[in-house]
C-alpha cells in the first residue's frame, strides 16, 4: 500500500500487529498485546484524521490506492452493461457508462474512469476526458431520459483534458453544451464525488438534483497547485495556504453546494473498499427513493432553484476570496515585483 507522510505512524503500529499475529500461533499469550496495539491504532487514526489540513485532504482524494469507478461499480451495482462511443468521433475511455441496477432500480450509470494501473492511466488520462467523452456521457443521459431512467454520475477527475487535440475538437463548446443539457434533462440526476473533482470538466458533470461527496474528496474550480501562481508566479511548491480554497466536503456541505457528505471508513476509503461502497450505496438509494416520488416538473423546478442558490453563494464567495487574496499578498515580501507582468 502506498503511504502518505501522515499515514506512516499508523503503518508502524499495523506492522507491529502483523508481526505479533505471525508469532501468535506459537504463543497465545501475545493476544493481549495485539488487542492493545489494535486500540492504539484506532486511536492514532482518529487523532490524525480528525485534524487533517486541506493539503492532506487533497492528498487523500488523490491517493493512488483510493477506489475508482471500476472498483466501486461491482460493489454497488449489478447487471452493469457498458455502452460505448459518442456516435460522432470515438469512444473515450476516460468516461464509462451504461445500464445498471441499484438494488431493484434500473439506472443509467456514468462515471469518470481513471485507473490505478499505468497502462489504464495513459489510456484514460487520469480521468480527464476529451470532447468525445462528454458527448458520450450526454448521449447516455439522453438515452436515460428517453426510457425514464434515473442518471447516477460518479465524478473523479482533475478536469477536462487540456491537450491540443481536445482544444481543436471544441472542448469548451462541449462543456457548455453539457451544462445546459444537464440542467434541463427530464429525469432524476444524482452526482457523487468519489475523489478529486476539478475545473470546468467536473462542473460540467456535477449539475444534478443531488450532489453527494465522500468525506475525504475535494471539489475545486481549479487545480490547488495553481493557487500560488497569480501571487507568487510559482507552481512548483505545495499550494500556499490551501485552507483558503475551501474545497473540502464539510465546508461545501455547509454552503449548500453539496447535499450530503458520505462518511468514509476510518483512515480513508482506500483502507476498506467494501465499507466505502456500502456507505455510497446507502446514500444513493436514500436520495433516489425520495426523488423518484416527485413529478418531472417538480424535479426541474427544484433543480433550477438549486442552481440559482449556488450561483448566489458563488458570487458571495468570489468577493470574499478576493479579499483573502489581498490579505495573503500583504504578507508576502516584494509582492508587487512577484505579480508584475
C-alpha positions as CSV (number, residue, x, y, z in Angstrom):
1,X,0.0,0.0,0.0
2,X,1.2,3.5,-0.8
3,X,1.7,5.6,2.3
4,X,1.3,9.3,2.6
5,X,3.6,11.0,5.1
6,X,0.9,11.5,7.8
7,X,-0.1,7.8,7.5
8,X,3.3,6.4,8.5
9,X,2.7,6.4,12.3
10,X,-0.4,4.2,11.6
11,X,1.5,1.9,9.4
12,X,4.2,1.4,12.0
13,X,1.6,0.2,14.5
14,X,0.0,-2.0,11.8
15,X,3.3,-3.6,11.1
16,X,3.8,-4.4,14.8
17,X,0.3,-6.0,14.9
18,X,1.1,-8.1,11.8
19,X,4.4,-9.3,13.3
20,X,2.6,-10.4,16.5
21,X,0.0,-12.2,14.6
22,X,2.7,-14.2,12.8
23,X,4.1,-15.2,16.2
24,X,0.7,-15.9,17.9
25,X,0.4,-19.5,16.7
26,X,3.4,-20.3,18.9
27,X,2.5,-18.1,21.8
28,X,-1.2,-17.4,22.7
29,X,0.0,-15.1,25.4
30,X,0.5,-12.4,22.7
31,X,-3.2,-11.9,22.3
32,X,-3.5,-9.1,24.9
33,X,-0.6,-7.2,23.3
34,X,-2.3,-7.5,19.9
35,X,-5.6,-6.1,21.3
36,X,-3.7,-3.2,23.0
37,X,-1.9,-2.4,19.7
38,X,-5.2,-2.5,17.8
39,X,-6.7,0.0,20.3
40,X,-3.6,2.2,19.8
41,X,-4.0,2.0,16.0
42,X,-7.7,3.1,16.1
43,X,-6.8,6.0,18.5
44,X,-4.0,7.1,16.2
45,X,-6.3,7.0,13.2
46,X,-8.9,9.1,15.0
47,X,-6.2,11.6,16.1
48,X,-4.7,12.0,12.6
49,X,-7.9,12.0,10.6
50,X,-9.8,14.4,12.9
51,X,-7.2,17.2,12.3
52,X,-6.4,16.9,8.6
53,X,-5.3,20.0,6.8
54,X,-6.7,21.0,3.4
55,X,-3.5,19.9,1.7
56,X,-3.7,16.5,3.4
57,X,-7.3,16.1,2.2
58,X,-6.1,16.8,-1.3
59,X,-3.5,14.1,-1.0
60,X,-6.2,11.6,0.3
61,X,-8.5,12.5,-2.6
62,X,-5.6,11.6,-5.0
63,X,-4.4,8.6,-3.0
64,X,-3.0,6.0,-5.5
65,X,-4.9,3.2,-3.7
66,X,-8.2,5.1,-3.5
67,X,-11.1,3.1,-5.0
68,X,-12.0,4.4,-8.5
69,X,-15.1,4.0,-10.6
70,X,-14.3,0.5,-11.9
71,X,-13.6,-0.7,-8.3
72,X,-16.9,0.6,-6.9
73,X,-19.3,-0.5,-9.7
74,X,-19.3,-4.2,-8.9
75,X,-19.6,-3.4,-5.1
76,X,-22.6,-1.1,-5.5
77,X,-24.4,-2.1,-8.7
78,X,-25.5,-5.2,-10.6
79,X,-26.1,-6.1,-14.2
80,X,-23.8,-3.3,-15.5
81,X,-23.9,-3.3,-19.3
82,X,-21.4,-0.8,-20.6
83,X,-22.2,1.3,-23.8
84,X,-19.5,2.7,-26.0
85,X,-18.9,5.7,-28.3
86,X,-20.2,9.2,-28.9
87,X,-21.6,8.3,-32.4
88,X,-19.5,11.2,-33.7
89,X,-15.8,10.7,-33.3
90,X,-14.5,8.0,-30.9
91,X,-15.0,6.0,-27.7
92,X,-13.2,7.9,-24.9
93,X,-12.2,5.6,-22.1
94,X,-11.9,8.4,-19.6
95,X,-15.7,8.3,-19.2
96,X,-17.6,5.0,-18.9
97,X,-21.3,4.3,-18.6
98,X,-24.2,2.1,-19.3
99,X,-27.3,0.4,-17.9
100,X,-27.1,-0.9,-14.4
101,X,-29.3,-1.8,-11.4
102,X,-29.1,-0.2,-8.0
103,X,-30.9,-2.6,-5.7
104,X,-34.1,-3.2,-7.7
105,X,-34.0,0.1,-9.5
106,X,-32.8,0.3,-13.1
107,X,-30.5,3.3,-13.7
108,X,-28.1,4.8,-16.2
109,X,-24.7,4.7,-14.6
110,X,-21.9,7.0,-15.8
111,X,-18.5,7.9,-14.3
112,X,-15.1,9.4,-15.0
113,X,-12.9,6.4,-15.3
114,X,-9.4,7.0,-14.0
115,X,-7.2,3.9,-13.5
116,X,-4.7,2.8,-10.9
117,X,-2.7,0.8,-13.5
118,X,-0.1,2.6,-15.5
119,X,-1.5,1.3,-18.9
120,X,-5.0,2.3,-17.9
121,X,-3.9,5.8,-16.7
122,X,-2.3,6.5,-20.1
123,X,-5.5,5.5,-22.0
124,X,-7.8,7.4,-19.6
125,X,-5.5,10.3,-19.0
126,X,-6.3,10.1,-15.2
127,X,-10.0,10.5,-15.9
128,X,-9.6,13.7,-18.0
129,X,-12.0,13.3,-20.9
130,X,-11.8,14.6,-24.4
131,X,-14.8,16.2,-26.1
132,X,-16.0,12.7,-27.3
133,X,-16.1,11.6,-23.6
134,X,-18.5,14.3,-22.7
135,X,-20.6,13.7,-25.8
136,X,-20.8,10.0,-24.9
137,X,-22.0,11.0,-21.4
138,X,-24.6,13.3,-22.9
139,X,-25.8,10.6,-25.3
140,X,-26.2,8.2,-22.4
141,X,-28.1,10.8,-20.4
142,X,-30.5,11.4,-23.3
143,X,-31.0,7.7,-23.6
144,X,-31.9,7.6,-19.9
145,X,-34.3,10.4,-20.4
146,X,-36.0,8.6,-23.3
147,X,-36.6,5.5,-21.2
148,X,-37.4,7.3,-17.9
149,X,-34.3,6.0,-16.1
150,X,-32.5,8.0,-13.3
151,X,-28.9,9.0,-14.0
152,X,-26.2,8.4,-11.5
153,X,-22.9,10.1,-12.2
154,X,-19.6,9.4,-10.4
155,X,-17.0,12.2,-10.5
156,X,-13.3,11.6,-10.0
157,X,-11.3,13.8,-12.4
158,X,-9.0,16.8,-12.2
159,X,-10.8,18.3,-15.2
160,X,-11.3,18.0,-18.9
161,X,-8.2,17.0,-20.9
162,X,-6.3,20.2,-21.9
163,X,-4.3,18.9,-24.9
164,X,-4.2,20.4,-28.4
165,X,-6.5,17.7,-29.9
166,X,-9.1,18.3,-27.2
167,X,-9.0,22.0,-27.8
168,X,-9.1,21.7,-31.6
169,X,-12.3,19.5,-31.3
170,X,-14.1,22.1,-29.3
171,X,-13.8,21.0,-25.6
172,X,-15.2,24.4,-24.4
173,X,-18.3,24.2,-26.5
174,X,-18.9,20.6,-25.4
175,X,-18.6,21.5,-21.8
176,X,-21.0,24.5,-22.1
177,X,-23.5,22.3,-24.0
178,X,-23.2,19.6,-21.4
179,X,-24.0,22.0,-18.6
180,X,-27.1,23.4,-20.4
181,X,-28.4,20.0,-21.4
182,X,-27.9,18.5,-17.9
183,X,-29.8,21.4,-16.4
184,X,-32.9,20.6,-18.4
185,X,-32.8,16.8,-18.6
186,X,-36.2,15.4,-17.8
187,X,-35.2,12.7,-15.4
188,X,-33.6,12.3,-12.0
189,X,-29.8,13.1,-11.8
190,X,-27.7,12.2,-8.8
191,X,-24.0,13.0,-8.8
192,X,-21.4,11.7,-6.4
193,X,-17.8,13.0,-6.0
194,X,-15.7,9.9,-5.1
195,X,-12.2,11.5,-5.3
196,X,-11.0,14.6,-7.0
197,X,-13.4,17.0,-8.8
198,X,-11.7,19.9,-10.5
199,X,-12.1,22.6,-13.1
200,X,-14.9,23.0,-15.7
201,X,-14.6,19.3,-16.5
202,X,-16.1,18.5,-13.2
203,X,-18.6,21.4,-13.2
204,X,-20.0,20.1,-16.5
205,X,-21.0,16.8,-15.0
206,X,-21.8,17.9,-11.4
207,X,-25.1,19.7,-12.1
208,X,-27.7,17.2,-10.8
209,X,-30.6,17.3,-8.5
210,X,-28.4,16.0,-5.6
211,X,-24.6,16.3,-5.2
212,X,-23.1,13.8,-2.8
213,X,-19.4,13.8,-1.7
214,X,-17.2,11.4,0.1
215,X,-15.7,12.9,3.3
216,X,-12.1,12.9,2.0
217,X,-12.9,14.0,-1.5
218,X,-12.3,17.6,-2.9
219,X,-14.2,19.9,-5.3
220,X,-12.3,22.9,-6.7
221,X,-12.8,25.2,-9.8
222,X,-9.1,25.0,-10.5
223,X,-6.1,22.8,-9.6
224,X,-5.0,23.6,-6.0
225,X,-1.3,23.7,-7.2
226,X,-2.2,26.7,-9.4
227,X,-3.4,28.7,-6.4
228,X,0.0,30.3,-5.9
229,X,0.6,31.3,-9.5
230,X,-1.4,34.6,-9.5
231,X,0.5,35.7,-6.4
232,X,3.9,34.0,-6.4
233,X,4.3,33.0,-10.1
234,X,5.5,29.7,-8.8
235,X,3.5,26.5,-9.2
236,X,6.4,24.2,-8.2
237,X,5.7,24.3,-4.5
238,X,2.8,22.9,-2.5
239,X,-0.2,25.3,-2.5
240,X,0.2,28.4,-0.4
241,X,-2.4,28.3,2.3
242,X,-4.9,25.8,0.6
243,X,-7.3,26.3,3.5
244,X,-8.4,29.5,1.7
245,X,-9.7,27.4,-1.2
246,X,-12.4,25.8,0.9
247,X,-12.6,22.7,-1.3
248,X,-13.4,20.1,1.4
249,X,-16.6,18.2,1.7
250,X,-17.7,19.5,5.2
251,X,-17.3,23.1,4.1
252,X,-19.1,22.7,0.8
253,X,-21.9,20.9,2.5
254,X,-22.2,23.8,5.0
255,X,-22.5,26.2,2.0
256,X,-25.3,24.1,0.5
257,X,-23.3,23.2,-2.7
258,X,-23.0,19.6,-1.5
259,X,-26.2,17.9,-0.3
260,X,-24.7,15.2,1.8
261,X,-21.2,14.1,3.0
262,X,-20.7,10.4,2.8
263,X,-18.5,9.3,5.7
264,X,-15.6,7.1,4.7
265,X,-14.1,4.3,6.8
266,X,-11.7,5.5,9.5
267,X,-8.4,6.0,7.7
268,X,-9.9,6.7,4.3
269,X,-11.8,4.9,1.5
270,X,-8.6,3.2,0.3
271,X,-8.4,1.1,3.6
272,X,-11.8,-0.5,3.1
273,X,-13.4,-0.7,-0.3
274,X,-16.5,-2.6,0.8
275,X,-17.4,-0.3,3.7
276,X,-16.8,2.7,1.4
277,X,-19.1,1.2,-1.3
278,X,-21.8,0.3,1.2
279,X,-21.9,3.9,2.5
280,X,-22.2,5.3,-1.0
281,X,-24.9,2.8,-1.9
282,X,-27.0,3.7,1.2
283,X,-26.8,7.4,0.3
284,X,-27.7,6.8,-3.4
285,X,-30.7,4.6,-2.5
286,X,-32.0,7.1,0.0
287,X,-31.9,10.1,-2.4
288,X,-33.1,8.1,-5.4
289,X,-36.1,6.9,-3.4
290,X,-37.0,10.5,-2.5
291,X,-36.5,11.9,-5.9
292,X,-38.5,9.2,-7.7
293,X,-41.6,10.2,-5.8
294,X,-41.5,13.7,-7.4
295,X,-43.1,14.7,-10.8
296,X,-40.7,15.7,-13.6
297,X,-41.9,19.3,-13.5
298,X,-41.2,19.5,-9.8
299,X,-37.7,18.0,-10.3
300,X,-36.8,20.6,-12.9
301,X,-38.2,23.4,-10.8
302,X,-36.1,22.3,-7.8
303,X,-33.0,21.8,-10.0
304,X,-33.3,25.4,-11.3
305,X,-33.8,26.8,-7.8
306,X,-30.7,24.8,-6.7
307,X,-28.6,26.3,-9.5
308,X,-29.8,29.8,-8.6
309,X,-29.0,29.3,-5.0
310,X,-25.5,28.0,-5.8
311,X,-24.9,31.0,-8.1
312,X,-25.7,33.4,-5.4
313,X,-23.4,31.6,-3.0
314,X,-20.6,31.6,-5.5
315,X,-20.9,35.3,-6.1
316,X,-20.6,36.0,-2.4
317,X,-17.6,33.6,-2.1
318,X,-15.8,35.2,-5.0
319,X,-16.0,38.6,-3.3
320,X,-14.7,37.1,-0.1
321,X,-12.0,35.2,-1.8
322,X,-10.6,38.3,-3.5
323,X,-10.3,40.0,-0.1
324,X,-8.5,37.0,1.3
325,X,-6.1,37.1,-1.7
326,X,-5.3,40.7,-0.9
327,X,-4.6,39.7,2.7
328,X,-2.2,37.0,1.5
329,X,-0.4,39.4,-0.8
330,X,0.1,41.8,2.1
331,X,2.0,39.0,4.0
332,X,4.4,38.3,1.1
333,X,7.6,40.5,0.7
334,X,8.0,42.2,-2.6
335,X,4.6,41.0,-3.8
336,X,4.4,43.8,-6.4
337,X,7.5,42.5,-8.1
338,X,6.2,38.9,-7.9
339,X,3.0,39.7,-9.7
340,X,4.4,42.2,-12.2
341,X,3.8,41.3,-15.8
